[in-house]
Amino acid sequence: MKIQGRIVDIISREIFNAELQVEGNKIVSITKTDQEFTNFILPGFIDAHIHIESSMLVPSEFARIAVKHGTVATVSDPHEIANVLGSKGIDFMLDNSKTVEFKFFYGAPSCVPATFYETSGFTIDSQQIEELFKEKNLKFLSEMMNFPGVINEHSEVLNKIEIAKKYNLPIDGHAPRLYGDALKKYAQAGITTDHESANIEEAVEKIKLGIKLLIREGSAAKNFDSLYKILELYPDNVMLCSDDLHPDDLLKGHINILVKKLLKLNFDIFTVLRAATYNPNIHYNLNVGMLQVNDYADFIVVDNLENFNILQTYINGNLCYGAEKMLINTIKPLPLNNFEADYITENDIKVHAETNKINVIECFDGQLTTNKNVFDAKIIDNSVVSDIENDILKLVVINRYAEKAKPSVAFIKNFNLKKGAFATTIAHDSHNIIAVGTSDAEIMNVVNRLIFNKGGIVVSDQENIYDLRLNIAGLMSDENCEEVADKYSKLNKVLRRMGANFNSPIMTLSFMSLLVIPEIKLGDKFLFDVKNFKPMSLFVK
């Protein structure tokens, strides 16, 4: 196969007219020519950190859409499904990934569960981590979210890190709002990346300690505007990622969006493309071609270097996208799950008033971090209830893996719902049931529909109930992206009519149970003080 165009060589940092010769899955020659071409050929994009499960699509379906945007590979952490199904879930991701021409590179989940203070479906210990590296050809130790465990030298946490070092594999980090001596100790443990920086100062401190910085632009967490200047300061230490990307956003674009944003800000073309291709390829030792002779034939063809319209995507010499058609087929896998929760009553989530002051989780649009604030409780008949007028709503988390589990209840500010409730089993990282609502009756309704569906997303506007079933681990659908995105978009439209003003309220809710993101969160057992890494009381006494 021969491909002609203007080669964008990110290794030699030059652009030239040439003919590319591909035999099998490799590039065998690149011959410069005097003939002028208008199209450009460049390496395919790599997402340096993503949880495929958060697209609500199985890997093969994710790949079908991603190639349209010029993505040829992902560095994927399967800890979402591992928290639900353990190694069986990882096997599902690996097996489904092999059914399509796309380069998925998976890590061994380091935090299943993310902390010892919550209930997950499975636990992956250090012995299992070693087995995963031996048997599954995994490429790295996935994000070490339990940074307090690293800093406090928890033996099991350090054992996992030492196993990764034994196999000479990178160790991904996760260190939001971590500074000074604590960050230094975290870095010295062997952490090599971080995608949780909120500002340039935090990013620079991490890079100076030897940690590679990932600029993240996902569906809920968006750090591009705060961090893009870091690429100019430390171009060889920056990669691009999405972390969590919902299906409607995936249809719109992927890493190509970040590339175009950076180019519009007048960044050097080679610096940008290296962050999107070369830097993750080198850091993780991936088998992704960089448009060199003897490389795998992984490349894309674009119309120009301004609009970056993807004309073709090749992986291992195979055309995966061309003529505005995705050439990867939708594959319908068999569903699998882990779900034991029982229906609840309003009485199960009632909160007896102990004082008239409560600790409230304050959440923010586009951020996974929260603040802790103290507010007056709204008390009716000696019970604390949702305070719609002051936008302080009841938040509930329920263990999905056990029958008759007692719900955990707290209160949250800024969702702005004026009526109804919504719930989901996308609840990082243990993926229990999480719900927020304007009344106990509405919360009960959406939770019970979710239990009936055995996972997914449910929204009630008091008049109707809308849902999206996720029949694979309560995280992913076996439908195609267009169908899932359409249903998901409709849920968001209903939520906006109910008053929700976040860009992605469902995604934001899904992170309110993640006990390793400051400042306070709600697990299935209790309200949790992330800063001091211990349970805390709902009531201020």
N, C-alpha and C positions, 0 to 999 in steps of 0.2 A: 504494500500500500504506500502511495506517495501523497504527501500533503504539502502544498505550497503556501507561503505567506511570509509575513515579516516576523521573524523569530525574536521574542523578547527573552534574551539570555540573562537570567538573574545572577548567574555565576560570574560571567565576564563583564556584566553590566553594560551590555550593548544591544542594539536593535539592528537587525540586518535582514535583507531579503534572502530566502533560502528554500531549498526543497528538503523535506523530511522523508526519509525512507524507513518504513516500519515492516519488520518481519516477525511474525508471531506476536509476542507481547513486548518486544523490545524495539528501541530505536537503533538502527544499524548504521545510519549515516545522516549527517546534516551538511548539505552542500550549498555554499553561498552562490548567489547568482546575480547577474546585472538586471534581471527582469524585475519590474516594479510591481508590488502587490499592495492592496488596500486593507486586507484582513491581517489580524495579528494572531500569532500562536504563542501561548505561554503556559507555564505549569498550572495544573488544576489546584484549586484551593483546598486547604485543610482546616477543619474546625479543631482547634487545639484543646478544647474541653467541652464536652456535651454529654448530657444524659438523654439518650435516644428516647427513653420512655416518656420524657416530658413532652414530646411531640404528639403523644397519645397514639402513635403509629408504631407498628412493628418495624424492625430495621429494614426489611426489604421494601416496605412502602415509603419509609423515610428516604431511602436511596433513590427511589423512582422520582421523587420531587427534587431532591438536592442536586442531582446532576443537571437539572434545568438551570441552576444558578451557578454552574461551574465548579461545584464541590466534587472532589474525587475521593476524599478520605475524611475520617473523623477519628479523633482520640476520645474514646467513649468510656465513661464510667458506668457500669451496670449496677450500681449499688441501690437504685430504686427497686428494681425487680428482685435483687438479692435480699433486700429487707423483707420482702413478701414471701419469696419462695426459696431462698438460699441458693445453693449451687445448682439446683434444678432450674432456677430462673436464669442463671448465667448460661447454662447449657442451651436454654431456649434462645437466648440472644445470639449466641455463637452459631447455632444450627441454622436459624433463620437468616443470618447474615450471609451464610455460605450459598444461599440460593440465588444471589444476584451478583452482578459484576460491579462491585463497589468495595472500597478498602476501609473496613471497620477494624480499628485497633482497640482492643479492650484492656482494661486494667483489672487488678484484683481489688475488690472493694475493701478498704481498710477499716471501715466503721459500720459494721452491721451487727448491732444497731449503732447509731451515731453516738449514743451515750448509754450509760448503765442505768439511767433514770427513766427509761421508757420501755414500752413493750413492742417488739417487732415480731414478724413471723418466724424469723430464723436468726441464729447467731453464727458469724463466721469468725473463728478464732485463728490464732497464729499458725497452728498446725494445718488448718484448712487453707490458709494463705499459701503456705509452702506447697501443698498439693496442687493448688490452682496454677502456680508458676510452673511446676513440674509437668503437669498433664495437659494444660490448656494453651500453652504458648502465649500467655498474657504479657503485655509489653511494659507495664509499670504498676506501682502501688498507687491505687486511686486516692483521691484527696483525703489527707489526714485531718478530718474535721474535728477530732477530739484533741484540739490544741492544748487544753488544760492537762490532758493525760500525758502529752509529750513533756510539757513544762514541769509537771509534778512527778515525772519519771515513773509512770505506771508501767509495771513490768510487761503486761500483755501488749500494751501499745508499743513499747520499745522493741519487743520481740518481732512484731510485724515489720517495723522499720529495718531491723537488722536482717531479716530474711530478704527484703528487697535489695539491701546492700550486698548480701551474699551472692545474689544473682546479677549484680551490677545493673540494676534497673532504676530508672528515675522514680522519685517519690513526690507525688503531687501534694500541694498544701492547700490550706483553707484557713486564713488567719484574719478575719475581719476585726478592725479596731485593735489590733495587737501591735504594741510599740515597745521601744526601749529594751531592757534586759530580757523581758519575756519573749519578745520577738527574736532577739539574738540567740536565746537558748533553743527556740523552735527551729531556727535556721541551722544552727550547729548540729542538730539532731540528724540532718541530712535532707531536709525539705528542699525541693528544687523549683517549685512553681507556686504562684498564688493568683487567684482570679477574684479576690474579694476586696481589693483596695478601693477606697472611696474618693481619694484625692491624690494629687501629685506627690505631696510630702510623704504620705504613707507608702506610695509606690517606690519612691526614690530610696527610702530607708530599707525596703525589702531588697531592691536590686543591689544596693551596696553590701548587703549581707550574702549575696550570691544566689538570690532567688529570682527566677525568671518571672516577668510580669505579663499577665494575660489581660488584654483589654476585652471586657465582656459587654455584649449588647444582646440581651435576651428578651423574653416577653415580659418578665417582671423586673429583673435587675438590669439597669441600663447605666453603664459607667463610661461610655465613650466620651461624652462631652467633658467629663471630669479628668479623663486620663490620656486623651489622644496626644497631648504634647510630650508625653514620656517617650514616644517613638522617636522624636527628634533628638532627645537627650541620650537615649540608650537603644539605638536601632537593632543591635544584635541580641538584645535581652528581652524583646517584646514579641508576643504572639497574639493572635486574634481568636476569639471564641464566642459562642452563644450561651453555653451552660444549659439553659432551659429555653426551649423554643416551641411555642404552641403551633398547632397545625395551620391556623389562619395566617400567622406570621411567616411560617415556612413557605407557604404558597407565594408570598410576596418577595421573598429573598432570603439570603443566608449570608455567608462571609463576603459575597460580592457587594452587599450593601455597605459594609465597613470599608472595603477597598475603595468604592466610589466616593464615600464621604471623605476619606483621607486625601484622595487625589484632588477633590474640590477645594481642600484646604492647602493645596499647592505643595504637598509632600512629594519628595522624590519618588518616581515610579518604581525604582528598584528597591528602595527601602520598604515601600508599602508591600510589594509583591513578596519580598523575602519574609516579612512578618506573617503573610498569609500562606506561605508555602515552605520555604527553605528552613526557617527557624524551628518550627515544630518537627519537621522531617529529621533535622539533625538532633534536636534535643531528645526525641523519643526513639531515635534509630529506626525509623519507619522504612518500609520498602515502597516508597512513592517516588516516581520518576520526576526529575527536575529539568527535563528537556535537554539532556546531554546524551551523547552517543553511548550506547550500552545500558542506558537507563530503561526502566519500564516505560511503556508508551502511555503515560498518564498526562494528558494535556487538554487544553481548551482552545477554541478558536473564537475570537471576538471581532466585532465590526470595527471598533476603534478604541483608543485608550482614554476616551472621555465618557462616552455613554456605557461602554463595557457590555453591550448586548451580547449574550452568549449565543453563538451560532452552532457550535458543536462541542460535545464533551466526549473525550476518549479515555477509557480506563483499560489498561493492559492491551492496548491496541484495538479494543472493541468500541464501536460507536454506541454510546449510551444515551445521547441526546443529539438530535439534529433535525433540521427543517421544522422547528417548533414542535417536535414530538418527543415525548419520553419513550425510550425504547426498552425500558425495564418494565416487566409485567407485574401487576398486582398479584400477590400470592396470599391466599387465605389460610392461615395456620389454624390448628386446633386450639380452642381456648383452654386456659388453665388458670387456677385461682387458689386462694387460701382465705376463707371467709367463714367466720363462725358467729358473728354478732347477732344478738336477739333484738326484737323490737323494743322500743322504749315508750314510756309514758311521760306526761308533763311532770308528774311528781318526781321522776328520776332526775330531772335537771333543775329542780327547785333549789334555791340558795337561801338558807335561813340567815337573817341579818344578825351578825355578831356585833358590828359597830356601824356607824353611819359614814365611814370613810373606807374607800377601797383602792387597791393598787390596780391601775388600768394600763393595758398594753396600748401604746400609741403607734399605729402603723402609718406608712407613707407610700405614696405612689412611686413605683419604679425602684423601691428599695426593699431589701430583705431584712435590714436592721430595724429595730423598734426602740422607742423610749419608754421609760417607766414614769407614770404620772399618778398623782393621788387626786381623786375626785370624790364629791359627795355621792353616795349611793342613792338610787331611787328605790324607795322601800314601800311596798304595798302589802298589807296583811302580814307584816313581819318577814317578807321575802324580798330579796333584791331582784329587780327586774330590769329589762332593757329600758334605757332612757333615750327615746327617739329624739326628743327636743334638743338634748345636748350631745347627740350622736355617740352615746356610750351603749353598745349593744352586747348582748350575752354571746359568749363564745363557748363552744362545747367540743371536747375531744373524747372519743369513745374507742376503746380497744376493739378492733375488728376480729382479733384472733381467738377470742374467748366468749363463751356464753355468759350472759348475765353480768357482764363487766360494769362496774360503777362508772358513770360518766364523770369526767373532770370538767369543771366549769370556771370560767373567768369572764372578764369584760374587756372590750376592745373599742378603741376610738378611731374614727375617720373613714369608716366604710360608707357612712352617710345614707344607709337604707332608710326609707320612710315607711316601708311596709314589707311583709314577707320575710323570707329567709332563703339561704342556699347552703349546700353541703357537698362535700367531695371526699373520695378516698385517695385523691392525690394530696397527701399530707406528709410532707418531707419530715424525716426520711423513713419513718417506720410505716407510713401510709395507713394509719388508722383513720377513723371517720372524724372529720372536722366540719363544724357547722357554725354559722353566725346568723342571728335573726332578730326581729323586732318583738317577738313574743315567744313564750314557751310552746304554745300550740303550733306556731309556724315552724319552729325548730324541730319539734317532734315529727311533723308531717314530712319534712324533707329528709330527715334521718331515716325514718321508716321506709320511705320510698327507696332510698339508697340501699338499705338493707335488703329490701325485696329484690332490687336489681343486682345485688352482690357486687356493688362497686360502680364508680363513675362519677357523674356530676348531676345534681338535682337543684332546680331553682323553683321556688313558689312565689307568686305575686299576690297571694291570698285568694285569687280567683281560679288560677290554673297552676298545674305542676308541669314543668318541662324537664326533660332529662337527656343525658347522653350516657349510654351504657358503655362501660369499658370492661369487656369480658375477658381480657387477659390481665390477670393479677390486679384488677381494679385500676389499672394504669393505662392500658392500651386497648385500642379497638382493632378488630380484624377487618374493618371496612377500609375503603380507599381514602386518601387524604382529602379529596374534594368533599366527600360526604361527611367526614368527621369535622372538617373545618366549617362547613355550612351549619351543622348542628351546634358547634361550639360558638360560632358567631351569633346565632340566634339567642343562645343563653346569655351572652354578654349584652345584647340589645335589650332583653327583658330586664336584666340587672340595672341597666342605665335608666330604664323607665321607672324602676323602683327607687332611683335616687343615687345609685352607686356612681361615683365620679372618677374612679381610678381607671387607668388605661387597661389594666388587666386584673379586675377584682378577684377572679377565681384563682389566678396564679398567686396573687398576693396572699389570699387566704391559705393557700397550700403551704406557705412558708411560716405561718404563725405557730406551727407546732415543732419547728426545727430548733432544738435546744442548744445548738452550738452557734447560733447567730444572735449577737447581743440585741437588745439589752435584757428584755424578758420575753418569754414564750410560754405556751401552754402545752404540756404533754398529756398523755392519757392517764397520768397518775396525779399530777399537781401543777400549779403555776411554778415556773422555774426562773430563777435569777441566774442568767448566763454569766454575768460579770463575776459573781462570786461562786458560780457553778454549784448551786445548791437549791433545794426547794424553798419557796417563799409563801407567805400567807396572802390570801386574797384581801383580808381585812387589815386595816391600819389601826393598831390599838394604842 
